Amino acid sequence: MKSFEEQALGVESTYREDEECFFQDIDLLQKQGINMADIKKLKTVGICTVKGVLMTTRRSLCNVKGLSEAKVDKIKEAAGKFLICGFQTASEYSIKRKQVFHITTGSLEFDKLLGGGVESMAITEAFGEFRTGKTQLSHTLCGKSNNGSDDALVLKISSHFYTINCNLLFVSSHVRQVTAQLPGEYGYSGGKVIFIDSENTFRPERLRDIADRFNVDHEAVLDNVLYARAYTSEHQMELLDFVAAKFHEEGGVFKLLIIDSIMALFRVDFSGRGELAERQQKLAQMLSRLQKISEEYNVAVFITNQMTADPGAGMTFQADPKKPIGGHILAHASTTRISLRKGRAEMRIAKIFDSPDMPESEATFAISAGGITDAKD
Protein backbone atom coordinates (compact mmCIF):
# COMPACT_ATOMS: atom_id res chain seq x y z
CA MET A 1 0.00 0.00 0.00
CA LYS A 2 1.34 3.44 -0.94
CA SER A 3 2.35 5.84 1.80
CA PHE A 4 0.54 9.15 2.25
CA GLU A 5 3.48 11.07 0.73
CA GLU A 6 3.54 8.82 -2.35
CA GLN A 7 -0.20 9.31 -2.88
CA ALA A 8 0.15 13.06 -2.50
CA LEU A 9 3.08 13.22 -4.91
CA GLY A 10 1.11 11.06 -7.35
CA VAL A 11 -1.71 13.60 -7.26
CA GLU A 12 0.78 16.42 -7.88
CA SER A 13 2.41 14.54 -10.78
CA THR A 14 -0.95 13.84 -12.46
CA TYR A 15 -2.09 17.43 -12.01
CA ARG A 16 1.10 18.82 -13.56
CA GLU A 17 0.83 16.43 -16.52
CA ASP A 18 -2.71 17.72 -17.12
CA GLU A 19 -1.43 21.30 -16.96
CA GLU A 20 1.39 20.61 -19.42
CA CYS A 21 -1.02 19.17 -22.01
CA PHE A 22 -3.58 21.94 -21.46
CA PHE A 23 -2.17 23.89 -24.40
CA GLN A 24 -0.36 22.88 -27.60
CA ASP A 25 3.01 24.52 -28.21
CA ILE A 26 3.22 26.68 -31.31
CA ASP A 27 6.40 24.81 -32.30
CA LEU A 28 4.11 21.99 -33.45
CA LEU A 29 3.33 24.07 -36.53
CA GLN A 30 6.73 23.02 -37.91
CA LYS A 31 5.15 19.64 -38.63
CA GLN A 32 2.80 21.41 -41.05
CA GLY A 33 5.60 23.17 -42.91
CA ILE A 34 5.75 26.46 -40.98
CA ASN A 35 9.37 27.53 -40.66
CA MET A 36 10.92 28.32 -37.28
CA ALA A 37 11.69 31.94 -38.23
CA ASP A 38 7.98 32.71 -38.64
CA ILE A 39 7.15 30.91 -35.38
CA LYS A 40 9.70 33.07 -33.55
CA LYS A 41 8.05 36.18 -34.98
CA LEU A 42 4.75 35.05 -33.47
CA LYS A 43 6.39 34.42 -30.11
CA THR A 44 7.74 37.98 -30.01
CA VAL A 45 4.16 39.28 -29.83
CA GLY A 46 3.09 36.77 -27.18
CA ILE A 47 1.50 34.15 -29.47
CA CYS A 48 3.06 30.96 -28.14
CA THR A 49 0.35 28.31 -28.58
CA VAL A 50 -1.70 26.81 -31.38
CA LYS A 51 -4.86 28.11 -29.71
CA GLY A 52 -3.25 31.55 -29.53
CA VAL A 53 -2.95 31.57 -33.32
CA LEU A 54 -6.61 30.65 -33.76
CA MET A 55 -7.63 33.30 -31.22
CA THR A 56 -5.87 36.04 -33.22
CA THR A 57 -7.44 37.70 -36.25
CA ARG A 58 -5.77 37.55 -39.65
CA ARG A 59 -5.44 41.34 -39.66
CA SER A 60 -3.54 41.28 -36.36
CA LEU A 61 -1.25 38.51 -37.60
CA CYS A 62 -0.53 40.50 -40.77
CA ASN A 63 0.61 43.38 -38.54
CA VAL A 64 3.39 41.16 -37.17
CA LYS A 65 6.60 42.29 -38.86
CA GLY A 66 7.72 39.83 -41.54
CA LEU A 67 4.38 38.00 -41.97
CA SER A 68 2.61 38.39 -45.31
CA GLU A 69 -1.04 37.55 -45.99
CA ALA A 70 0.02 34.34 -47.71
CA LYS A 71 2.09 33.28 -44.69
CA VAL A 72 -0.74 34.14 -42.31
CA ASP A 73 -3.21 32.03 -44.30
CA LYS A 74 -0.76 29.12 -44.21
CA ILE A 75 -0.22 29.52 -40.45
CA LYS A 76 -3.96 29.65 -39.81
CA GLU A 77 -4.51 26.55 -41.93
CA ALA A 78 -1.76 24.67 -40.10
CA ALA A 79 -3.14 25.63 -36.67
CA GLY A 80 -6.61 24.50 -37.70
CA LYS A 81 -5.30 20.96 -38.27
CA PHE A 82 -4.24 20.69 -34.63
CA LEU A 83 -7.22 22.31 -32.98
CA ILE A 84 -10.78 22.55 -34.24
CA CYS A 85 -12.59 25.57 -32.80
CA GLY A 86 -16.08 24.43 -33.65
CA PHE A 87 -19.14 23.26 -31.79
CA GLN A 88 -19.10 20.73 -28.97
CA THR A 89 -21.81 19.28 -26.76
CA ALA A 90 -22.52 20.77 -23.36
CA SER A 91 -21.35 17.46 -21.87
CA GLU A 92 -17.98 17.79 -23.58
CA TYR A 93 -17.62 21.38 -22.43
CA SER A 94 -18.52 20.41 -18.85
CA ILE A 95 -15.57 18.01 -18.87
CA LYS A 96 -13.28 20.85 -19.90
CA ARG A 97 -14.74 23.00 -17.12
CA LYS A 98 -13.55 20.46 -14.56
CA GLN A 99 -10.06 21.94 -15.05
CA VAL A 100 -11.27 25.22 -13.54
CA PHE A 101 -9.89 25.94 -10.06
CA HIS A 102 -10.60 28.59 -7.44
CA ILE A 103 -8.15 30.68 -5.42
CA THR A 104 -9.30 31.52 -1.91
CA THR A 105 -9.61 35.16 -0.87
CA GLY A 106 -8.60 34.43 2.73
CA SER A 107 -12.20 34.80 3.95
CA LEU A 108 -14.55 31.81 4.02
CA GLU A 109 -17.61 34.06 3.68
CA PHE A 110 -16.09 35.86 0.70
CA ASP A 111 -15.15 32.50 -0.88
CA LYS A 112 -18.72 31.28 -0.42
CA LEU A 113 -20.00 34.42 -2.16
CA LEU A 114 -17.76 33.64 -5.17
CA GLY A 115 -18.56 29.93 -5.26
CA GLY A 116 -15.16 28.89 -3.87
CA GLY A 117 -12.90 31.85 -4.62
CA VAL A 118 -11.47 33.66 -7.63
CA GLU A 119 -12.11 31.44 -10.65
CA SER A 120 -9.62 30.43 -13.33
CA MET A 121 -10.39 30.83 -17.05
CA ALA A 122 -12.26 34.01 -16.15
CA ILE A 123 -11.81 37.70 -15.36
CA THR A 124 -12.86 38.71 -11.86
CA GLU A 125 -13.25 42.46 -11.31
CA ALA A 126 -13.44 44.15 -7.92
CA PHE A 127 -14.48 47.80 -7.90
CA GLY A 128 -15.08 50.30 -5.13
CA GLU A 129 -14.04 53.61 -3.65
CA PHE A 130 -10.67 54.14 -1.99
CA ARG A 131 -10.14 52.17 1.24
CA THR A 132 -12.65 49.45 0.33
CA GLY A 133 -10.00 46.71 0.26
CA LYS A 134 -9.20 46.29 -3.45
CA THR A 135 -5.41 46.41 -3.08
CA GLN A 136 -5.49 44.44 0.19
CA LEU A 137 -7.46 41.71 -1.58
CA SER A 138 -4.87 41.72 -4.38
CA HIS A 139 -2.03 41.26 -1.87
CA THR A 140 -3.88 38.47 -0.04
CA LEU A 141 -4.44 36.62 -3.32
CA CYS A 142 -0.69 36.90 -4.01
CA GLY A 143 0.09 35.16 -0.75
CA LYS A 144 -2.70 32.58 -1.02
CA SER A 145 -2.28 31.42 -4.61
CA ASN A 146 1.34 30.29 -4.34
CA ASN A 147 2.51 27.49 -2.11
CA GLY A 148 5.35 29.53 -0.64
CA SER A 149 7.83 26.63 -0.60
CA ASP A 150 9.42 24.35 -3.17
CA ASP A 151 9.58 21.62 -0.50
CA ALA A 152 5.87 21.73 0.25
CA LEU A 153 2.90 20.55 -1.77
CA VAL A 154 -0.20 22.68 -1.58
CA LEU A 155 -3.56 21.14 -2.32
CA LYS A 156 -6.94 22.86 -2.31
CA ILE A 157 -10.12 21.07 -1.37
CA SER A 158 -13.48 22.82 -1.08
CA SER A 159 -11.83 26.25 -0.83
CA HIS A 160 -9.42 25.18 1.97
CA PHE A 161 -5.67 25.07 1.41
CA TYR A 162 -3.71 22.17 2.84
CA THR A 163 0.07 22.09 3.06
CA ILE A 164 1.72 18.69 3.04
CA ASN A 165 5.18 18.65 4.57
CA CYS A 166 6.81 15.75 6.42
CA ASN A 167 3.51 13.96 7.23
CA LEU A 168 2.01 17.11 8.81
CA LEU A 169 -1.14 18.67 7.40
CA PHE A 170 -2.08 22.28 8.06
CA VAL A 171 -5.40 23.82 7.06
CA SER A 172 -4.31 27.33 6.15
CA SER A 173 -7.77 28.85 6.42
CA HIS A 174 -7.91 27.87 10.08
CA VAL A 175 -4.16 27.56 10.76
CA ARG A 176 -4.58 24.31 12.69
CA GLN A 177 -3.13 20.85 12.36
CA VAL A 178 -5.29 18.04 11.01
CA THR A 179 -4.69 14.45 9.99
CA ALA A 180 -7.29 14.03 7.26
CA GLN A 181 -6.53 12.05 4.11
CA LEU A 182 -6.81 14.09 0.89
CA PRO A 183 -8.78 12.58 -2.03
CA GLY A 184 -6.50 12.59 -5.07
CA GLU A 185 -9.12 13.66 -7.60
CA TYR A 186 -9.43 17.07 -5.91
CA GLY A 187 -5.73 17.79 -5.94
CA TYR A 188 -4.62 21.29 -6.88
CA SER A 189 -1.07 22.58 -6.56
CA GLY A 190 -0.32 26.18 -5.64
CA GLY A 191 1.28 28.40 -8.23
CA LYS A 192 3.12 31.62 -8.99
CA VAL A 193 1.62 35.07 -9.52
CA ILE A 194 2.19 37.98 -11.89
CA PHE A 195 1.28 41.39 -10.46
CA ILE A 196 0.97 44.42 -12.79
CA ASP A 197 0.83 47.62 -10.74
CA SER A 198 -0.50 50.80 -12.37
CA GLU A 199 -0.97 52.82 -9.17
CA ASN A 200 2.29 52.17 -7.28
CA THR A 201 0.42 50.44 -4.44
CA PHE A 202 2.22 47.08 -4.38
CA ARG A 203 4.10 46.54 -1.11
CA PRO A 204 6.27 43.41 -0.60
CA GLU A 205 6.15 43.94 3.18
CA ARG A 206 2.40 43.26 3.08
CA LEU A 207 3.16 39.87 1.58
CA ARG A 208 5.45 39.16 4.53
CA ASP A 209 2.63 39.97 6.96
CA ILE A 210 0.25 37.69 5.05
CA ALA A 211 2.91 34.95 4.92
CA ASP A 212 3.20 35.13 8.72
CA ARG A 213 -0.53 34.56 9.04
CA PHE A 214 -0.32 31.33 7.06
CA ASN A 215 3.07 30.17 8.41
CA VAL A 216 4.77 30.40 5.02
CA ASP A 217 8.38 31.35 4.33
CA HIS A 218 8.74 35.06 3.47
CA GLU A 219 11.36 34.79 0.74
CA ALA A 220 9.62 31.87 -0.97
CA VAL A 221 6.39 33.87 -1.21
CA LEU A 222 8.20 36.93 -2.60
CA ASP A 223 10.16 34.82 -5.10
CA ASN A 224 6.89 33.36 -6.42
CA VAL A 225 5.49 36.78 -7.34
CA LEU A 226 6.64 38.50 -10.56
CA TYR A 227 6.07 42.26 -10.30
CA ALA A 228 5.92 44.93 -13.01
CA ARG A 229 5.14 48.64 -12.73
CA ALA A 230 3.08 49.92 -15.68
CA TYR A 231 3.46 53.61 -16.55
CA THR A 232 1.16 54.04 -19.55
CA SER A 233 -1.79 52.18 -21.01
CA GLU A 234 0.43 51.18 -23.94
CA HIS A 235 3.06 49.84 -21.54
CA GLN A 236 0.34 47.91 -19.71
CA MET A 237 -0.70 46.29 -22.98
CA GLU A 238 2.90 45.48 -23.92
CA LEU A 239 3.40 43.74 -20.58
CA LEU A 240 0.70 41.25 -21.57
CA ASP A 241 3.02 39.97 -24.32
CA PHE A 242 5.56 39.17 -21.59
CA VAL A 243 2.82 37.60 -19.46
CA ALA A 244 1.76 35.26 -22.28
CA ALA A 245 5.39 34.31 -22.98
CA LYS A 246 6.00 33.61 -19.29
CA PHE A 247 2.87 31.49 -18.94
CA HIS A 248 4.03 29.49 -21.96
CA GLU A 249 7.62 29.19 -20.77
CA GLU A 250 6.55 27.83 -17.37
CA GLY A 251 3.38 25.99 -18.35
CA GLY A 252 1.13 25.15 -15.40
CA VAL A 253 3.33 27.04 -12.91
CA PHE A 254 1.56 30.41 -12.93
CA LYS A 255 -2.00 30.44 -11.59
CA LEU A 256 -2.91 34.09 -11.17
CA LEU A 257 -2.55 37.42 -12.99
CA ILE A 258 -3.40 40.59 -11.04
CA ILE A 259 -3.78 44.08 -12.51
CA ASP A 260 -4.23 46.82 -9.91
CA SER A 261 -5.89 48.77 -11.38
CA ILE A 262 -7.12 48.15 -14.91
CA MET A 263 -8.38 51.70 -15.67
CA ALA A 264 -6.01 54.08 -13.84
CA LEU A 265 -3.66 54.65 -16.79
CA PHE A 266 -6.48 54.88 -19.33
CA ARG A 267 -7.95 57.77 -17.31
CA VAL A 268 -4.62 59.58 -17.60
CA ASP A 269 -3.77 58.80 -21.24
CA PHE A 270 -7.21 59.62 -22.66
CA SER A 271 -9.17 62.69 -21.65
CA GLY A 272 -12.49 64.15 -22.67
CA ARG A 273 -15.25 62.81 -24.87
CA GLY A 274 -13.14 63.42 -27.97
CA GLU A 275 -10.81 60.55 -27.01
CA LEU A 276 -13.45 58.34 -25.39
CA ALA A 277 -14.03 56.13 -28.44
CA GLU A 278 -10.31 55.48 -28.86
CA ARG A 279 -9.93 54.76 -25.15
CA GLN A 280 -12.76 52.24 -25.15
CA GLN A 281 -11.38 50.52 -28.25
CA LYS A 282 -7.95 50.14 -26.64
CA LEU A 283 -9.58 48.94 -23.42
CA ALA A 284 -11.64 46.37 -25.32
CA GLN A 285 -8.49 45.03 -26.98
CA MET A 286 -6.75 44.67 -23.61
CA LEU A 287 -9.71 42.92 -21.98
CA SER A 288 -10.06 40.59 -24.96
CA ARG A 289 -6.38 39.70 -24.59
CA LEU A 290 -6.83 39.04 -20.87
CA GLN A 291 -9.80 36.76 -21.49
CA LYS A 292 -7.89 34.80 -24.12
CA ILE A 293 -4.86 34.44 -21.84
CA SER A 294 -7.02 33.15 -18.99
CA GLU A 295 -8.59 30.48 -21.23
CA GLU A 296 -5.41 29.66 -23.12
CA TYR A 297 -3.31 28.92 -20.00
CA ASN A 298 -6.03 28.15 -17.42
CA VAL A 299 -5.14 30.99 -15.06
CA ALA A 300 -7.26 33.28 -12.90
CA VAL A 301 -7.27 36.97 -13.87
CA PHE A 302 -8.11 39.42 -11.08
CA ILE A 303 -8.45 43.13 -11.84
CA THR A 304 -9.38 46.09 -9.66
CA ASN A 305 -11.29 49.11 -10.86
CA GLN A 306 -11.93 52.66 -9.70
CA MET A 307 -15.17 54.58 -9.26
CA THR A 308 -16.42 57.86 -10.70
CA ALA A 309 -19.26 60.21 -9.94
CA ASP A 310 -22.28 59.78 -12.20
CA PRO A 311 -23.50 63.28 -13.18
CA GLY A 312 -26.83 61.88 -14.36
CA ALA A 313 -27.59 60.02 -11.13
CA GLY A 314 -29.36 62.99 -9.56
CA MET A 315 -31.89 63.01 -12.39
CA THR A 316 -32.86 59.38 -11.73
CA PHE A 317 -32.86 59.62 -7.91
CA GLN A 318 -30.25 56.87 -7.50
CA ALA A 319 -29.21 56.12 -3.92
CA ASP A 320 -25.55 55.89 -4.90
CA PRO A 321 -24.40 58.49 -7.46
CA LYS A 322 -21.08 56.67 -8.09
CA LYS A 323 -20.38 53.98 -10.68
CA PRO A 324 -17.36 51.91 -11.82
CA ILE A 325 -15.44 53.41 -14.73
CA GLY A 326 -14.84 51.61 -18.01
CA GLY A 327 -18.43 51.72 -19.21
CA HIS A 328 -20.18 48.85 -20.94
CA ILE A 329 -16.92 47.57 -22.45
CA LEU A 330 -15.53 46.61 -19.04
CA ALA A 331 -18.93 45.53 -17.72
CA HIS A 332 -19.40 42.98 -20.51
CA ALA A 333 -15.79 41.75 -20.50
CA SER A 334 -15.60 40.91 -16.78
CA THR A 335 -16.90 37.43 -16.01
CA THR A 336 -17.64 38.25 -12.37
CA ARG A 337 -17.98 41.78 -10.97
CA ILE A 338 -17.69 42.42 -7.24
CA SER A 339 -18.75 45.68 -5.62
CA LEU A 340 -16.82 46.59 -2.46
CA ARG A 341 -17.94 49.17 0.06
CA LYS A 342 -16.88 50.33 3.50
CA GLY A 343 -18.40 49.08 6.73
CA ARG A 344 -17.63 49.87 10.35
CA ALA A 345 -13.92 50.16 11.26
CA GLU A 346 -12.03 47.45 9.34
CA MET A 347 -15.22 45.76 8.12
CA ARG A 348 -15.93 45.70 4.39
CA ILE A 349 -18.92 44.46 2.41
CA ALA A 350 -18.62 42.58 -0.90
CA LYS A 351 -21.59 42.20 -3.23
CA ILE A 352 -21.96 40.18 -6.40
CA PHE A 353 -22.70 42.85 -8.99
CA ASP A 354 -22.69 40.53 -11.99
CA SER A 355 -21.95 36.82 -12.40
CA PRO A 356 -22.94 34.09 -14.88
CA ASP A 357 -23.54 31.48 -12.16
CA MET A 358 -23.67 33.10 -8.70
CA PRO A 359 -26.78 34.82 -7.23
CA GLU A 360 -26.74 38.48 -6.25
CA SER A 361 -25.82 38.43 -2.56
CA GLU A 362 -23.45 39.99 -0.04
CA ALA A 363 -20.67 38.90 2.30
CA THR A 364 -18.88 40.74 5.09
CA PHE A 365 -15.13 40.49 5.52
CA ALA A 366 -12.40 42.34 7.38
CA ILE A 367 -8.96 43.73 6.61
CA SER A 368 -6.39 42.54 9.14
CA ALA A 369 -2.60 42.61 9.48
CA GLY A 370 -2.63 39.23 7.74
CA GLY A 371 -4.73 40.40 4.80
CA ILE A 372 -8.37 39.62 4.04
CA THR A 373 -10.08 37.55 6.72
CA ASP A 374 -13.54 36.74 8.06
CA ALA A 375 -15.30 39.52 9.95
CA LYS A 376 -15.69 38.97 13.68
CA ASP A 377 -19.20 39.06 15.07
C-alpha positions in Angstrom: 0.0 0.0 0.0 1.3 3.4 -0.9 2.4 5.8 1.8 0.5 9.2 2.2 3.5 11.1 0.7 3.5 8.8 -2.3 -0.2 9.3 -2.9 0.1 13.1 -2.5 3.1 13.2 -4.9 1.1 11.1 -7.4 -1.7 13.6 -7.3 0.8 16.4 -7.9 2.4 14.5 -10.8 -0.9 13.8 -12.5 -2.1 17.4 -12.0 1.1 18.8 -13.6 0.8 16.4 -16.5 -2.7 17.7 -17.1 -1.4 21.3 -17.0 1.4 20.6 -19.4 -1.0 19.2 -22.0 -3.6 21.9 -21.5 -2.2 23.9 -24.4 -0.4 22.9 -27.6 3.0 24.5 -28.2 3.2 26.7 -31.3 6.4 24.8 -32.3 4.1 22.0 -33.4 3.3 24.1 -36.5 6.7 23.0 -37.9 5.2 19.6 -38.6 2.8 21.4 -41.0 5.6 23.2 -42.9 5.7 26.5 -41.0 9.4 27.5 -40.7 10.9 28.3 -37.3 11.7 31.9 -38.2 8.0 32.7 -38.6 7.1 30.9 -35.4 9.7 33.1 -33.6 8.0 36.2 -35.0 4.7 35.1 -33.5 6.4 34.4 -30.1 7.7 38.0 -30.0 4.2 39.3 -29.8 3.1 36.8 -27.2 1.5 34.2 -29.5 3.1 31.0 -28.1 0.4 28.3 -28.6 -1.7 26.8 -31.4 -4.9 28.1 -29.7 -3.3 31.6 -29.5 -2.9 31.6 -33.3 -6.6 30.7 -33.8 -7.6 33.3 -31.2 -5.9 36.0 -33.2 -7.4 37.7 -36.3 -5.8 37.6 -39.7 -5.4 41.3 -39.7 -3.5 41.3 -36.4 -1.3 38.5 -37.6 -0.5 40.5 -40.8 0.6 43.4 -38.5 3.4 41.2 -37.2 6.6 42.3 -38.9 7.7 39.8 -41.5 4.4 38.0 -42.0 2.6 38.4 -45.3 -1.0 37.6 -46.0 0.0 34.3 -47.7 2.1 33.3 -44.7 -0.7 34.1 -42.3 -3.2 32.0 -44.3 -0.8 29.1 -44.2 -0.2 29.5 -40.5 -4.0 29.6 -39.8 -4.5 26.5 -41.9 -1.8 24.7 -40.1 -3.1 25.6 -36.7 -6.6 24.5 -37.7 -5.3 21.0 -38.3 -4.2 20.7 -34.6 -7.2 22.3 -33.0 -10.8 22.5 -34.2 -12.6 25.6 -32.8 -16.1 24.4 -33.7 -19.1 23.3 -31.8 -19.1 20.7 -29.0 -21.8 19.3 -26.8 -22.5 20.8 -23.4 -21.4 17.5 -21.9 -18.0 17.8 -23.6 -17.6 21.4 -22.4 -18.5 20.4 -18.8 -15.6 18.0 -18.9 -13.3 20.9 -19.9 -14.7 23.0 -17.1 -13.5 20.5 -14.6 -10.1 21.9 -15.0 -11.3 25.2 -13.5 -9.9 25.9 -10.1 -10.6 28.6 -7.4 -8.1 30.7 -5.4 -9.3 31.5 -1.9 -9.6 35.2 -0.9 -8.6 34.4 2.7 -12.2 34.8 4.0 -14.6 31.8 4.0 -17.6 34.1 3.7 -16.1 35.9 0.7 -15.2 32.5 -0.9 -18.7 31.3 -0.4 -20.0 34.4 -2.2 -17.8 33.6 -5.2 -18.6 29.9 -5.3 -15.2 28.9 -3.9 -12.9 31.9 -4.6 -11.5 33.7 -7.6 -12.1 31.4 -10.7 -9.6 30.4 -13.3 -10.4 30.8 -17.0 -12.3 34.0 -16.1 -11.8 37.7 -15.4 -12.9 38.7 -11.9 -13.3 42.5 -11.3 -13.4 44.2 -7.9 -14.5 47.8 -7.9 -15.1 50.3 -5.1 -14.0 53.6 -3.6 -10.7 54.1 -2.0 -10.1 52.2 1.2 -12.6 49.5 0.3 -10.0 46.7 0.3 -9.2 46.3 -3.5 -5.4 46.4 -3.1 -5.5 44.4 0.2 -7.5 41.7 -1.6 -4.9 41.7 -4.4 -2.0 41.3 -1.9 -3.9 38.5 0.0 -4.4 36.6 -3.3 -0.7 36.9 -4.0 0.1 35.2 -0.7 -2.7 32.6 -1.0 -2.3 31.4 -4.6 1.3 30.3 -4.3 2.5 27.5 -2.1 5.3 29.5 -0.6 7.8 26.6 -0.6 9.4 24.4 -3.2 9.6 21.6 -0.5 5.9 21.7 0.2 2.9 20.5 -1.8 -0.2 22.7 -1.6 -3.6 21.1 -2.3 -6.9 22.9 -2.3 -10.1 21.1 -1.4 -13.5 22.8 -1.1 -11.8 26.3 -0.8 -9.4 25.2 2.0 -5.7 25.1 1.4 -3.7 22.2 2.8 0.1 22.1 3.1 1.7 18.7 3.0 5.2 18.6 4.6 6.8 15.8 6.4 3.5 14.0 7.2 2.0 17.1 8.8 -1.1 18.7 7.4 -2.1 22.3 8.1 -5.4 23.8 7.1 -4.3 27.3 6.1 -7.8 28.9 6.4 -7.9 27.9 10.1 -4.2 27.6 10.8 -4.6 24.3 12.7 -3.1 20.8 12.4 -5.3 18.0 11.0 -4.7 14.5 10.0 -7.3 14.0 7.3 -6.5 12.1 4.1 -6.8 14.1 0.9 -8.8 12.6 -2.0 -6.5 12.6 -5.1 -9.1 13.7 -7.6 -9.4 17.1 -5.9 -5.7 17.8 -5.9 -4.6 21.3 -6.9 -1.1 22.6 -6.6 -0.3 26.2 -5.6 1.3 28.4 -8.2 3.1 31.6 -9.0 1.6 35.1 -9.5 2.2 38.0 -11.9 1.3 41.4 -10.5 1.0 44.4 -12.8 0.8 47.6 -10.7 -0.5 50.8 -12.4 -1.0 52.8 -9.2 2.3 52.2 -7.3 0.4 50.4 -4.4 2.2 47.1 -4.4 4.1 46.5 -1.1 6.3 43.4 -0.6 6.2 43.9 3.2 2.4 43.3 3.1 3.2 39.9 1.6 5.5 39.2 4.5 2.6 40.0 7.0 0.3 37.7 5.1 2.9 34.9 4.9 3.2 35.1 8.7 -0.5 34.6 9.0 -0.3 31.3 7.1 3.1 30.2 8.4 4.8 30.4 5.0 8.4 31.4 4.3 8.7 35.1 3.5 11.4 34.8 0.7 9.6 31.9 -1.0 6.4 33.9 -1.2 8.2 36.9 -2.6 10.2 34.8 -5.1 6.9 33.4 -6.4 5.5 36.8 -7.3 6.6 38.5 -10.6 6.1 42.3 -10.3 5.9 44.9 -13.0 5.1 48.6 -12.7 3.1 49.9 -15.7 3.5 53.6 -16.6 1.2 54.0 -19.5 -1.8 52.2 -21.0 0.4 51.2 -23.9 3.1 49.8 -21.5 0.3 47.9 -19.7 -0.7 46.3 -23.0 2.9 45.5 -23.9 3.4 43.7 -20.6 0.7 41.2 -21.6 3.0 40.0 -24.3 5.6 39.2 -21.6 2.8 37.6 -19.5 1.8 35.3 -22.3 5.4 34.3 -23.0 6.0 33.6 -19.3 2.9 31.5 -18.9 4.0 29.5 -22.0 7.6 29.2 -20.8 6.5 27.8 -17.4 3.4 26.0 -18.3 1.1 25.2 -15.4 3.3 27.0 -12.9 1.6 30.4 -12.9 -2.0 30.4 -11.6 -2.9 34.1 -11.2 -2.6 37.4 -13.0 -3.4 40.6 -11.0 -3.8 44.1 -12.5 -4.2 46.8 -9.9 -5.9 48.8 -11.4 -7.1 48.2 -14.9 -8.4 51.7 -15.7 -6.0 54.1 -13.8 -3.7 54.6 -16.8 -6.5 54.9 -19.3 -7.9 57.8 -17.3 -4.6 59.6 -17.6 -3.8 58.8 -21.2 -7.2 59.6 -22.7 -9.2 62.7 -21.7 -12.5 64.2 -22.7 -15.3 62.8 -24.9 -13.1 63.4 -28.0 -10.8 60.6 -27.0 -13.4 58.3 -25.4 -14.0 56.1 -28.4 -10.3 55.5 -28.9 -9.9 54.8 -25.1 -12.8 52.2 -25.2 -11.4 50.5 -28.2 -7.9 50.1 -26.6 -9.6 48.9 -23.4 -11.6 46.4 -25.3 -8.5 45.0 -27.0 -6.8 44.7 -23.6 -9.7 42.9 -22.0 -10.1 40.6 -25.0 -6.4 39.7 -24.6 -6.8 39.0 -20.9 -9.8 36.8 -21.5 -7.9 34.8 -24.1 -4.9 34.4 -21.8 -7.0 33.1 -19.0 -8.6 30.5 -21.2 -5.4 29.7 -23.1 -3.3 28.9 -20.0 -6.0 28.2 -17.4 -5.1 31.0 -15.1 -7.3 33.3 -12.9 -7.3 37.0 -13.9 -8.1 39.4 -11.1 -8.4 43.1 -11.8 -9.4 46.1 -9.7 -11.3 49.1 -10.9 -11.9 52.7 -9.7 -15.2 54.6 -9.3 -16.4 57.9 -10.7 -19.3 60.2 -9.9 -22.3 59.8 -12.2 -23.5 63.3 -13.2 -26.8 61.9 -14.4 -27.6 60.0 -11.1 -29.4 63.0 -9.6 -31.9 63.0 -12.4 -32.9 59.4 -11.7 -32.9 59.6 -7.9 -30.2 56.9 -7.5 -29.2 56.1 -3.9 -25.5 55.9 -4.9 -24.4 58.5 -7.5 -21.1 56.7 -8.1 -20.4 54.0 -10.7 -17.4 51.9 -11.8 -15.4 53.4 -14.7 -14.8 51.6 -18.0 -18.4 51.7 -19.2 -20.2 48.9 -20.9 -16.9 47.6 -22.5 -15.5 46.6 -19.0 -18.9 45.5 -17.7 -19.4 43.0 -20.5 -15.8 41.8 -20.5 -15.6 40.9 -16.8 -16.9 37.4 -16.0 -17.6 38.3 -12.4 -18.0 41.8 -11.0 -17.7 42.4 -7.2 -18.8 45.7 -5.6 -16.8 46.6 -2.5 -17.9 49.2 0.1 -16.9 50.3 3.5 -18.4 49.1 6.7 -17.6 49.9 10.3 -13.9 50.2 11.3 -12.0 47.4 9.3 -15.2 45.8 8.1 -15.9 45.7 4.4 -18.9 44.5 2.4 -18.6 42.6 -0.9 -21.6 42.2 -3.2 -22.0 40.2 -6.4 -22.7 42.9 -9.0 -22.7 40.5 -12.0 -22.0 36.8 -12.4 -22.9 34.1 -14.9 -23.5 31.5 -12.2 -23.7 33.1 -8.7 -26.8 34.8 -7.2 -26.7 38.5 -6.2 -25.8 38.4 -2.6 -23.5 40.0 0.0 -20.7 38.9 2.3 -18.9 40.7 5.1 -15.1 40.5 5.5 -12.4 42.3 7.4 -9.0 43.7 6.6 -6.4 42.5 9.1 -2.6 42.6 9.5 -2.6 39.2 7.7 -4.7 40.4 4.8 -8.4 39.6 4.0 -10.1 37.5 6.7 -13.5 36.7 8.1 -15.3 39.5 9.9 -15.7 39.0 13.7 -19.2 39.1 15.1 
